[in-house]
Amino acid sequence: MTALRAPWMLAGLVGSVLLLIVALVVLVWQQGPGPLAKTLTLADTSSVNGHHFPSDFGRLSDLVPFAGGISPVASGVVPVAHGPEFRDSDWVKAQVPMDWTLQVLASRDEGAVKRFLTSLDNRADFVYFAHPQDGQDWYVVTTGVFSSREQAIGVGASMTLADGARPFPRSMSSYQEALRAAEAPAFVPAEESAVVPEESLPVMP
């Protein structure tokens, strides 16, 4: 008989515990959140650890002003990349002024210069650089370094280039002088002061 009562007693005990738990949950729900469950209100957040903050502290609209969300953000201008044969003005200035070279092309369009170099089988033998002339920048393509004008003429006569380009000799000093002239500060003559004539002395009668 005792063995039959044990399962019923255990079931009754479990049911009582469950009923007690349900009653406590209902009681807590009716009383509202206690001190441990209290959440911070906006007024509470204005003072944390003794530090006071304004009510608009950290507002996103103040940190990141609204720009409309329509116009795209302007990106930086990407400079035009020079070709591998390009040489800057420092390279031109470093050349021996007495040397000669063959100029094979001149254009104000750097793209045209790069297309011309692409058409060459021996493009590694050529260089190009900016050459100021008549207030404008030209890109000139040159090849070779020669000790004299006559030597440059002899080599240029045997050259065959695309697009009917005909090489002609130029000294490196001519390119260097053009750079110096372009980099020299513009001289503005001072205006001549007007000469005020002296007043004539009064004539005594």
MARBA-3410 file (N, C-alpha, C, O; in Angstrom, 1 decimal):
205
0.8,-1.2,0.0,0.0,0.0,0.0,0.9,1.3,0.0,0.6,2.2,-0.7 ~ 2.0,1.2,0.8,2.9,2.3,0.8,3.5,2.6,-0.5,3.8,3.7,-0.9 ~ 3.8,1.5,-1.3,4.4,1.6,-2.6,3.5,2.3,-3.6,3.9,3.0,-4.5 ~ 2.2,2.1,-3.4,1.2,2.8,-4.3,1.0,4.2,-4.0,0.8,5.0,-4.9 ~ 1.2,4.6,-2.7,1.1,6.0,-2.3,2.3,6.9,-2.8,2.1,8.1,-3.0
3.4,6.3,-2.9,4.6,7.1,-3.2,4.5,7.9,-4.5,4.8,9.1,-4.5 ~ 4.1,7.3,-5.6,4.0,8.1,-6.9,3.0,9.2,-6.7,3.2,10.3,-7.2 ~ 1.8,9.0,-6.0,0.8,10.0,-5.9,1.3,11.1,-5.0,1.0,12.3,-5.3 ~ 2.0,10.8,-4.0,2.6,11.8,-3.1,3.6,12.7,-3.9,3.6,13.9,-3.7 ~ 4.4,12.1,-4.7,5.4,12.8,-5.5,4.8,13.7,-6.5,5.2,14.9,-6.7
3.7,13.2,-7.1,3.0,14.0,-8.1,2.3,15.2,-7.4,2.3,16.3,-7.9 ~ 1.8,15.0,-6.2,1.1,16.1,-5.5,2.1,17.1,-5.1,1.8,18.3,-5.1 ~ 3.3,16.7,-4.6,4.3,17.6,-4.2,4.8,18.5,-5.4,5.0,19.7,-5.3 ~ 5.0,17.9,-6.6,5.4,18.6,-7.8,4.4,19.6,-8.2,4.7,20.7,-8.6 ~ 3.1,19.2,-8.1,2.0,20.1,-8.5,1.9,21.3,-7.6,1.7,22.4,-8.0
2.2,21.0,-6.2,2.1,22.1,-5.3,3.2,23.2,-5.6,3.0,24.4,-5.5 ~ 4.4,22.7,-5.9,5.5,23.6,-6.2,5.2,24.4,-7.5,5.5,25.6,-7.5 ~ 4.7,23.8,-8.5,4.3,24.5,-9.7,3.3,25.5,-9.4,3.4,26.6,-10.0 ~ 2.3,25.2,-8.6,1.2,26.1,-8.3,1.8,27.3,-7.5,1.4,28.5,-7.7 ~ 2.8,27.1,-6.6,3.4,28.2,-5.9,4.2,29.1,-6.8,4.1,30.3,-6.7
4.9,28.5,-7.8,5.6,29.3,-8.7,4.7,30.2,-9.5,5.0,31.4,-9.8 ~ 3.6,29.6,-10.0,2.7,30.4,-10.8,2.1,31.5,-10.0,1.9,32.6,-10.5 ~ 1.8,31.3,-8.7,1.2,32.3,-7.9,2.2,33.5,-7.7,1.8,34.6,-7.7 ~ 3.5,33.1,-7.5,4.5,34.2,-7.3,4.7,35.0,-8.6,4.8,36.3,-8.5 ~ 4.6,34.4,-9.7,4.8,35.1,-11.0,3.6,36.1,-11.2,3.8,37.2,-11.6
2.4,35.6,-10.9,1.2,36.5,-11.0,1.3,37.7,-10.0,0.9,38.8,-10.4 ~ 1.8,37.4,-8.8,1.9,38.5,-7.8,2.9,39.5,-8.2,2.6,40.7,-8.1 ~ 4.0,39.1,-8.8,5.1,40.1,-9.2,4.6,40.9,-10.4,4.8,42.1,-10.5 ~ 3.8,40.2,-11.3,3.3,40.9,-12.5,2.3,42.0,-12.1,2.3,43.0,-12.8 ~ 1.5,41.7,-11.1,0.5,42.7,-10.7,1.1,43.9,-10.0,0.6,45.0,-10.1
2.2,43.7,-9.3,2.9,44.8,-8.5,3.8,45.6,-9.3,4.2,46.7,-8.9 ~ 4.1,45.2,-10.5,5.0,46.0,-11.4,6.4,45.7,-11.1,6.7,44.9,-10.2 ~ 7.4,46.3,-11.9,8.8,46.0,-11.7,9.3,46.5,-10.4,8.9,47.6,-9.9 ~ 10.1,45.7,-9.7,10.6,46.1,-8.4,11.9,46.9,-8.6,12.2,47.4,-9.7 ~ 12.6,47.2,-7.5,13.8,48.1,-7.6,14.9,47.6,-8.5,15.6,48.3,-9.1
15.0,46.2,-8.6,16.1,45.7,-9.4,15.8,45.8,-10.9,16.7,45.8,-11.7 ~ 14.5,45.9,-11.2,14.1,45.9,-12.6,13.8,47.3,-13.1,13.4,47.5,-14.2 ~ 14.1,48.3,-12.3,13.8,49.7,-12.6,14.7,50.1,-13.7,16.0,49.9,-13.6 ~ 14.2,50.7,-14.8,15.0,51.2,-15.9,15.3,52.7,-15.7,14.5,53.4,-15.1 ~ 16.4,53.1,-16.3,16.8,54.6,-16.3,15.9,55.4,-17.2,15.7,55.0,-18.4
15.3,56.5,-16.8,14.6,57.3,-17.6,15.5,58.4,-18.2,16.7,58.4,-17.9 ~ 15.0,59.2,-19.1,15.8,60.3,-19.7,16.4,61.2,-18.7,17.5,61.7,-18.9 ~ 15.6,61.5,-17.6,16.1,62.4,-16.6,17.3,61.7,-15.8,18.2,62.4,-15.4 ~ 17.2,60.4,-15.7,18.2,59.7,-14.9,19.5,59.7,-15.7,20.6,59.8,-15.1 ~ 19.4,59.7,-17.1,20.7,59.6,-17.9,21.4,60.9,-18.0,22.5,61.0,-18.4
20.8,62.0,-17.5,21.4,63.3,-17.5,22.5,63.4,-16.5,23.3,64.4,-16.5 ~ 22.5,62.5,-15.6,23.6,62.5,-14.5,24.0,61.1,-14.3,23.3,60.3,-13.8 ~ 25.3,60.9,-14.6,25.9,59.5,-14.5,27.2,59.7,-13.8,28.1,60.4,-14.2 ~ 27.3,59.0,-12.6,28.5,59.1,-11.8,28.9,60.5,-11.5,30.1,60.9,-11.4 ~ 27.9,61.4,-11.2,28.2,62.7,-10.8,28.4,63.7,-12.0,28.6,64.9,-11.8
28.5,63.2,-13.2,28.7,64.0,-14.4,27.4,64.4,-15.0,26.6,63.5,-15.3 ~ 27.2,65.6,-15.3,25.9,66.1,-15.9,26.1,66.4,-17.4,27.1,66.9,-17.8 ~ 25.1,65.9,-18.2,25.2,66.1,-19.6,23.9,66.8,-20.1,22.8,66.6,-19.5 ~ 24.0,67.6,-21.1,22.8,68.3,-21.6,21.8,67.3,-22.2,22.3,66.2,-22.6 ~ 20.6,67.7,-22.4,19.6,66.7,-22.9,19.8,66.4,-24.3,19.4,65.3,-24.8
20.5,67.2,-25.1,20.8,66.9,-26.5,22.2,66.4,-26.7,22.7,66.3,-27.9 ~ 22.9,65.9,-25.6,24.2,65.3,-25.8,24.2,64.1,-26.6,23.4,63.2,-26.4 ~ 25.1,64.1,-27.6,25.3,62.9,-28.5,24.2,62.8,-29.5,24.0,61.7,-30.1 ~ 23.4,63.9,-29.8,22.4,63.7,-30.8,23.0,63.6,-32.2,23.9,64.4,-32.6 ~ 22.6,62.6,-32.9,23.2,62.3,-34.2,23.0,63.4,-35.2,23.9,63.7,-36.0
21.9,64.1,-35.2,21.7,65.2,-36.1,22.7,66.4,-35.9,23.0,67.1,-36.8 ~ 23.2,66.5,-34.6,24.2,67.5,-34.4,25.6,67.1,-34.8,26.4,67.8,-35.3 ~ 25.9,65.8,-34.6,27.2,65.2,-34.9,27.4,65.1,-36.4,28.5,65.4,-36.9 ~ 26.4,64.7,-37.1,26.4,64.5,-38.6,25.3,65.3,-39.2,24.2,64.7,-39.3 ~ 25.5,66.5,-39.6,24.4,67.3,-40.2,23.8,66.6,-41.4,24.6,66.1,-42.2
22.5,66.7,-41.6,21.8,66.1,-42.7,22.1,66.9,-44.0,21.9,68.1,-44.0 ~ 22.6,66.3,-45.0,23.0,67.0,-46.3,22.0,66.7,-47.4,22.3,67.0,-48.6 ~ 20.9,66.2,-47.1,19.9,65.9,-48.1,19.8,64.5,-48.6,18.7,64.0,-49.0 ~ 20.9,63.8,-48.6,20.9,62.4,-49.0,20.7,62.2,-50.5,20.4,61.1,-50.9 ~ 20.8,63.2,-51.3,20.5,63.1,-52.8,21.8,63.3,-53.6,22.1,62.4,-54.4
22.5,64.4,-53.3,23.7,64.7,-54.1,24.8,63.7,-53.7,25.0,63.5,-52.5 ~ 25.5,63.2,-54.7,26.7,62.3,-54.3,27.8,63.1,-53.7,28.0,64.3,-54.0 ~ 28.6,62.4,-52.9,29.7,63.1,-52.3,30.8,63.2,-53.3,31.2,62.3,-54.0 ~ 31.3,64.4,-53.4,32.3,64.7,-54.5,33.6,64.0,-54.1,34.1,64.1,-53.0 ~ 34.2,63.3,-55.0,35.5,62.6,-54.8,36.6,63.5,-55.4,36.4,64.4,-56.2
37.8,63.2,-54.9,39.0,63.9,-55.4,39.2,63.7,-56.9,39.0,62.6,-57.4 ~ 39.8,64.7,-57.5,40.1,64.5,-58.9,41.3,63.6,-59.1,42.4,63.9,-58.5 ~ 41.2,62.6,-59.9,42.3,61.7,-60.1,43.2,62.3,-61.2,42.8,62.5,-62.3 ~ 44.5,62.5,-60.9,45.4,63.1,-61.9,45.6,62.1,-63.0,45.6,60.9,-62.8 ~ 45.9,62.6,-64.2,46.2,61.8,-65.3,47.5,61.1,-65.1,48.5,61.8,-64.8
47.6,59.8,-65.3,48.8,59.1,-65.1,49.7,59.3,-66.4,49.3,59.1,-67.5 ~ 51.0,59.6,-66.1,51.9,59.7,-67.2,52.3,58.3,-67.7,52.2,57.3,-67.0 ~ 52.8,58.3,-68.9,53.4,57.0,-69.4,54.7,56.7,-68.8,55.3,57.6,-68.2 ~ 55.2,55.4,-68.9,56.4,55.0,-68.3,57.6,55.8,-68.9,58.7,55.8,-68.3 ~ 57.5,56.4,-70.1,58.6,57.1,-70.7,58.7,58.5,-70.3,59.6,59.3,-70.7
57.8,59.0,-69.4,57.7,60.4,-69.0,58.9,60.7,-68.1,59.2,60.0,-67.2 ~ 59.5,61.9,-68.4,60.5,62.4,-67.5,60.2,63.8,-67.0,59.6,64.6,-67.8 ~ 60.4,64.1,-65.8,60.0,65.4,-65.2,61.1,66.5,-65.5,62.1,66.2,-66.1 ~ 60.8,67.7,-65.0,61.7,68.8,-65.3,63.1,68.6,-64.6,64.1,69.1,-65.2 ~ 63.1,67.9,-63.5,64.4,67.7,-62.8,65.3,66.8,-63.7,66.5,67.1,-63.8
64.7,65.9,-64.4,65.5,65.1,-65.3,66.1,65.9,-66.5,67.2,65.7,-66.9 ~ 65.2,66.8,-67.0,65.7,67.6,-68.1,66.8,68.5,-67.7,67.8,68.6,-68.4 ~ 66.7,69.1,-66.5,67.8,70.0,-66.0,69.1,69.2,-65.7,70.1,69.8,-65.7 ~ 69.0,67.9,-65.4,70.1,67.2,-65.0,70.9,66.7,-66.2,72.0,66.2,-66.1 ~ 70.4,66.9,-67.4,71.1,66.4,-68.6,72.3,67.4,-69.0,72.3,68.5,-68.6
73.3,66.8,-69.7,74.4,67.6,-70.1,74.0,68.7,-71.1,73.5,68.3,-72.2 ~ 74.1,69.9,-70.9,73.6,70.9,-71.8,74.2,70.8,-73.2,73.6,71.2,-74.2 ~ 75.5,70.3,-73.3,76.2,70.3,-74.6,75.7,69.1,-75.4,76.1,69.0,-76.6 ~ 75.0,68.1,-74.8,74.5,67.0,-75.6,73.4,67.3,-76.5,72.7,68.3,-76.3 ~ 73.2,66.5,-77.5,72.2,66.6,-78.5,71.3,65.4,-78.5,71.7,64.3,-78.1
70.0,65.6,-78.9,69.1,64.5,-79.0,68.2,64.7,-80.3,68.3,65.7,-80.9 ~ 67.4,63.7,-80.6,66.5,63.8,-81.7,65.1,64.0,-81.3,64.6,63.1,-80.6 ~ 64.5,65.1,-81.6,63.1,65.3,-81.3,62.2,64.7,-82.5,62.4,65.0,-83.6 ~ 61.4,63.7,-82.1,60.6,63.1,-83.1,59.1,63.5,-83.1,58.4,63.2,-84.1 ~ 58.6,64.1,-82.1,57.2,64.4,-82.0,57.0,65.5,-81.0,57.7,65.6,-80.0
56.0,66.4,-81.2,55.6,67.4,-80.2,54.1,67.6,-80.3,53.6,67.7,-81.4 ~ 53.5,67.6,-79.2,52.0,67.7,-79.2,51.6,68.3,-77.8,52.2,68.0,-76.8 ~ 50.5,69.0,-77.9,50.0,69.5,-76.6,49.0,68.5,-75.9,48.6,68.7,-74.8 ~ 48.7,67.4,-76.6,47.9,66.4,-76.1,48.8,65.2,-75.7,49.4,64.5,-76.5 ~ 48.8,65.0,-74.3,49.7,63.9,-73.8,49.1,62.6,-74.3,49.9,61.6,-74.5
47.8,62.4,-74.5,47.3,61.2,-74.9,47.8,60.8,-76.3,48.0,59.6,-76.6 ~ 47.9,61.8,-77.2,48.5,61.6,-78.5,49.9,61.1,-78.4,50.3,60.2,-79.2 ~ 50.7,61.6,-77.5,52.0,61.2,-77.3,52.1,59.8,-76.9,52.9,59.0,-77.4 ~ 51.3,59.4,-75.9,51.3,58.0,-75.4,50.8,57.0,-76.5,51.3,55.9,-76.6 ~ 49.9,57.4,-77.3,49.4,56.6,-78.4,50.6,56.4,-79.4,50.7,55.3,-80.0
51.3,57.4,-79.7,52.4,57.3,-80.6,53.5,56.4,-80.1,54.0,55.5,-80.8 ~ 53.8,56.5,-78.8,54.8,55.6,-78.2,54.3,54.1,-78.2,55.1,53.2,-78.3 ~ 53.0,53.9,-78.1,52.5,52.6,-78.1,52.7,51.9,-79.4,52.8,50.7,-79.5 ~ 52.7,52.7,-80.5,52.9,52.2,-81.8,54.3,51.8,-82.2,54.6,51.2,-83.2 ~ 55.3,52.1,-81.3,56.7,51.8,-81.6,57.1,50.5,-81.0,56.6,50.1,-79.9
57.9,49.8,-81.7,58.4,48.5,-81.3,59.5,48.7,-80.2,59.7,47.9,-79.3 ~ 60.3,49.8,-80.4,61.4,50.0,-79.5,61.1,51.2,-78.6,62.0,52.1,-78.5 ~ 59.9,51.3,-78.1,59.5,52.5,-77.3,60.4,52.7,-76.1,60.4,53.9,-75.6 ~ 61.1,51.7,-75.6,62.0,51.9,-74.5,63.2,52.9,-74.8,63.9,53.4,-73.9 ~ 63.4,53.1,-76.1,64.5,54.0,-76.5,64.1,55.5,-76.6,64.9,56.3,-76.9
62.8,55.7,-76.2,62.3,57.1,-76.3,61.9,57.6,-74.9,61.5,56.8,-74.1 ~ 61.9,58.9,-74.8,61.4,59.6,-73.6,60.6,60.7,-74.0,60.7,61.2,-75.2 ~ 59.7,61.2,-73.1,59.0,62.5,-73.4,58.9,63.3,-72.1,58.9,62.7,-71.0 ~ 58.7,64.6,-72.3,58.7,65.5,-71.2,57.9,66.7,-71.6,57.7,67.0,-72.8 ~ 57.5,67.5,-70.6,56.8,68.8,-70.9,57.8,69.8,-71.3,58.9,70.0,-70.7
57.5,70.6,-72.3,58.3,71.6,-72.9,57.5,72.9,-73.1,56.7,73.0,-74.0 ~ 57.8,73.9,-72.2,57.0,75.1,-72.4,57.5,75.9,-73.6,58.6,76.1,-73.8 ~ 56.5,76.4,-74.3,56.8,77.2,-75.5,55.6,78.1,-75.8,54.5,77.7,-75.9 ~ 55.9,79.4,-76.0,54.9,80.4,-76.3,53.8,80.4,-75.2,52.6,80.6,-75.6 ~ 54.1,80.2,-74.0,53.1,80.3,-72.9,52.3,79.0,-72.8,51.3,79.0,-72.1
52.6,78.0,-73.6,51.8,76.7,-73.5,52.8,75.5,-73.3,54.0,75.6,-73.6 ~ 52.2,74.5,-72.7,53.0,73.3,-72.4,52.8,72.3,-73.6,51.7,71.9,-73.9 ~ 53.9,71.9,-74.1,54.0,70.9,-75.2,54.6,69.7,-74.6,55.4,69.7,-73.7 ~ 54.3,68.5,-75.1,54.9,67.3,-74.8,55.8,66.8,-76.0,55.3,66.6,-77.1 ~ 57.1,66.8,-75.8,58.0,66.4,-76.8,58.6,65.0,-76.6,58.9,64.7,-75.5
58.7,64.3,-77.7,59.3,62.9,-77.6,60.7,63.0,-78.2,60.8,63.5,-79.3 ~ 61.6,62.5,-77.5,63.0,62.5,-78.0,63.6,61.1,-77.9,63.1,60.2,-77.2 ~ 64.7,60.9,-78.6,65.4,59.6,-78.5,66.9,59.9,-78.7,67.3,60.7,-79.5 ~ 67.7,59.2,-78.0,69.2,59.2,-78.2,69.8,60.4,-77.5,69.2,61.4,-77.2 ~ 71.1,60.2,-77.2,72.0,61.2,-76.7,73.3,61.2,-77.6,73.9,60.2,-77.7
73.6,62.4,-78.1,74.7,62.5,-79.1,75.6,63.6,-78.7,75.2,64.6,-78.1 ~ 76.9,63.4,-79.0,77.9,64.4,-78.6,77.9,65.6,-79.5,78.5,66.6,-79.2 ~ 77.3,65.5,-80.7,77.4,66.6,-81.7,76.1,66.6,-82.5,75.4,65.6,-82.6 ~ 75.8,67.8,-83.1,74.6,67.9,-84.0,74.8,67.0,-85.2,73.8,66.4,-85.7 ~ 76.0,66.9,-85.8,76.2,66.1,-87.0,75.9,64.7,-86.7,75.4,64.0,-87.5
76.3,64.2,-85.5,76.1,62.8,-85.2,74.6,62.5,-85.1,74.1,61.5,-85.5 ~ 73.8,63.5,-84.5,72.4,63.3,-84.4,71.7,63.3,-85.7,70.8,62.6,-86.0 ~ 72.2,64.2,-86.6,71.6,64.2,-88.0,71.8,62.9,-88.7,70.9,62.4,-89.4 ~ 73.0,62.4,-88.6,73.3,61.1,-89.3,72.4,60.0,-88.8,72.0,59.1,-89.6 ~ 72.2,59.9,-87.5,71.3,58.8,-87.0,69.9,59.1,-87.3,69.2,58.1,-87.7
69.4,60.3,-87.3,68.1,60.6,-87.6,67.7,60.3,-89.1,66.6,60.0,-89.4 ~ 68.7,60.5,-90.0,68.4,60.2,-91.4,68.1,58.8,-91.7,67.5,58.5,-92.7 ~ 68.6,57.9,-90.8,68.3,56.4,-91.1,67.1,55.9,-90.3,66.8,54.7,-90.3 ~ 66.4,56.8,-89.6,65.3,56.4,-88.8,64.0,56.4,-89.6,63.8,57.3,-90.4 ~ 63.1,55.4,-89.4,61.8,55.3,-90.0,60.8,55.2,-88.9,60.8,54.3,-88.1
59.9,56.3,-88.8,58.9,56.3,-87.8,57.5,56.3,-88.3,57.3,56.6,-89.5 ~ 56.6,55.9,-87.5,55.2,55.8,-87.9,54.6,57.3,-88.0,55.2,58.2,-87.5 ~ 53.5,57.4,-88.6,52.7,58.7,-88.8,53.6,59.7,-89.5,53.3,60.9,-89.3 ~ 54.6,59.3,-90.2,55.3,60.3,-91.0,56.2,61.2,-90.2,56.6,62.3,-90.6 ~ 56.5,60.9,-88.9,57.3,61.7,-88.0,58.7,61.8,-88.6,59.3,60.8,-89.0
59.3,63.0,-88.6,60.6,63.2,-89.1,61.5,63.8,-87.9,61.2,64.9,-87.5 ~ 62.5,63.0,-87.4,63.3,63.5,-86.3,64.2,64.6,-86.8,64.7,64.7,-87.9 ~ 64.5,65.6,-85.8,65.5,66.6,-86.1,66.2,66.9,-84.8,65.7,66.7,-83.7 ~ 67.5,67.3,-84.9,68.3,67.4,-83.8,68.0,68.7,-83.0,67.7,69.7,-83.5 ~ 68.1,68.5,-81.6,68.0,69.7,-80.7,68.9,69.5,-79.6,69.1,68.4,-79.1
69.5,70.5,-79.1,70.4,70.5,-78.0,69.6,70.4,-76.7,68.5,71.0,-76.6 ~ 70.2,69.7,-75.7,69.5,69.7,-74.4,69.4,71.1,-73.7,68.5,71.4,-73.0 ~ 70.4,71.9,-74.1,70.4,73.2,-73.5,69.2,74.1,-73.9,68.7,74.9,-73.2 ~ 68.7,73.8,-75.1,67.5,74.5,-75.6,66.3,74.2,-74.8,65.4,75.1,-74.5 ~ 66.1,72.9,-74.4,65.0,72.5,-73.5,65.2,73.1,-72.1,64.3,73.6,-71.5
66.4,73.1,-71.6,66.7,73.7,-70.3,66.5,75.2,-70.2,65.9,75.7,-69.2 ~ 66.9,75.9,-71.3,66.6,77.3,-71.3,65.1,77.6,-71.3,64.7,78.6,-70.7 ~ 64.3,76.8,-72.0,62.9,77.0,-72.1,62.3,76.8,-70.7,61.4,77.6,-70.3 ~ 62.8,75.8,-69.9,62.3,75.6,-68.6,62.7,76.8,-67.7,61.8,77.3,-66.9 ~ 63.9,77.3,-67.8,64.3,78.4,-66.9,63.5,79.6,-67.2,63.1,80.4,-66.3
63.2,79.9,-68.5,62.4,81.0,-68.9,61.0,80.9,-68.3,60.4,81.9,-67.9 ~ 60.4,79.7,-68.4,59.1,79.5,-67.9,59.0,79.6,-66.4,57.9,80.1,-65.8 ~ 60.0,79.2,-65.7,60.0,79.3,-64.2,60.4,80.6,-63.6,60.3,80.9,-62.4 ~ 61.0,81.5,-64.4,61.4,82.8,-64.0,60.2,83.6,-63.6,59.2,83.6,-64.3 ~ 60.3,84.4,-62.5,59.1,85.2,-62.1,58.9,86.3,-63.2,59.9,86.9,-63.7
57.7,86.6,-63.4,57.3,87.6,-64.4,57.8,89.0,-63.8,57.5,89.3,-62.7 ~ 58.4,89.7,-64.7,58.9,91.1,-64.3,57.8,92.1,-64.7,57.5,92.3,-65.9 ~ 57.3,92.8,-63.7,56.3,93.8,-63.9,57.0,95.2,-63.7,57.3,95.5,-62.5 ~ 57.2,96.0,-64.7,57.9,97.2,-64.5,57.1,98.2,-63.7,55.9,98.3,-63.9 ~ 57.7,98.9,-62.8,57.0,99.8,-61.9,56.6,101.0,-62.8,57.2,101.5,-63.7
55.4,101.5,-62.4,54.8,102.6,-63.2,55.7,103.8,-62.8,56.0,104.1,-61.7 ~ 56.0,104.5,-63.9,56.8,105.8,-63.7,55.9,106.8,-63.0,54.8,107.1,-63.5 ~ 56.5,107.4,-62.0,55.7,108.4,-61.3,55.6,109.7,-62.2,56.5,110.1,-62.8 ~ 54.4,110.2,-62.1,54.2,111.4,-62.9,55.1,112.6,-62.4,55.1,112.8,-61.2 ~ 55.7,113.2,-63.3,56.5,114.4,-62.9,55.7,115.6,-62.8,55.1,116.1,-63.8
55.6,116.2,-61.6,54.8,117.4,-61.4,55.7,118.6,-61.7,56.7,118.8,-61.0 ~ 55.3,119.4,-62.6,56.2,120.6,-62.9,56.1,121.6,-61.7,55.1,121.8,-61.1 ~ 57.3,122.2,-61.5,57.3,123.1,-60.4,56.5,124.4,-60.8,56.5,124.8,-62.0 ~ 55.9,124.9,-59.8,55.1,126.2,-60.1,56.0,127.3,-60.4,57.1,127.5,-59.7 ~ 55.7,128.1,-61.3,56.5,129.2,-61.7,56.4,130.3,-60.6,55.4,130.5,-60.0
57.5,131.0,-60.4,57.5,132.0,-59.4,56.7,133.2,-59.9,56.7,133.6,-61.1 ~ 56.1,133.8,-59.0,55.3,135.0,-59.4,56.2,136.1,-59.9,57.3,136.4,-59.4 ~ 55.7,136.8,-61.0,56.5,137.9,-61.6,56.1,139.2,-60.9,54.9,139.6,-60.8 ~ 57.1,139.9,-60.4,56.9,141.2,-59.8,56.6,142.2,-60.8,57.3,142.3,-61.9 ~ 55.6,143.1,-60.6,55.3,144.1,-61.6,56.4,145.2,-61.6,56.3,146.2,-62.3
END
